[in-house]
Amino acid sequence: MASVTCRVQYLEDSDPFQCTNFPEPRRPLQVDLDPNLALSEQIAGIQKLLSAPLKVEDSTLQLSPRGNYMDLECSLAEQRDDLEKFYQDLE
């Protein structure tokens, strides 16, 4: 399977009721993910691209608009059943 192009953006959600300290998220950036490589091995590159201030170990990936959190120890291919709608949109 070829790489999967995703749109990513950094979201500070440690306190969802405090919106004065953090501006609206920037426009999403595109990143190509290897569907057979664990997301934990790809998240550092995503975080660098986004200039996210948190440590890599404090970061996660969330699938939007469904809001599901991704399992970083698995690849996208391994989570295909959980991401059926996501993959339908790609095909």
Buried (B, 14 or more C-beta within 10 A) or exposed (E): EEEBEBEBEBEBEEEEEEEEEEEEEEEEBEBEBBBEEBBBEBBEEBBEEBEBEEEBEEBEBEBEEEEBEBBBEBBBBBBBEBBEEBBEEEE
